[in-house]
Amino acid sequence: MFGERLRSARKARKISQDELAKVIDVSKGTISNYENGVSFPNEEKLIKISERLNVSFDYLLGRIDDPDMTLEEYINKRSEKEDIIGLHFSNDELKNLSKEKIDSIIDFVNYQIELEKRKR
């Protein structure tokens, strides 16, 4: 998923593999390897890629689908949309969960709220 997201973001911004390689101080072949899933950048390179392409880590890593939004913003937006008061996560462990797991947690909370409403 990372490679596909990297290629898509790079092309959307009309940046060549050569240009991106120069910015993050690697070869064009390394960028190609990232895009083809052969290798993965270290944290320093990932930061530079994210900054140059102006996309979030969460998008590049496939945790969210909006390249302009962080996972924390997604969580807050989803919990606000669902009108779940107080479901704004600050715990670093929760921020490491995937979008799908966050959705499952929010769906579970909604289900429990609905069960409680039926009891009344």
Secondary structure, 3 states (H helix, E strand, C coil): CHHHHHHHHHHHCCCCHHHHHHHHCCCHHHHHHHHCCCCCCCHHHHHHHHHHHCCCHHHHCCCCCCCCCCHHHHHHHHHHHCCCCCCCCCCHHHHCCCHHHHHHHHHHHHHHHHHHHHHC
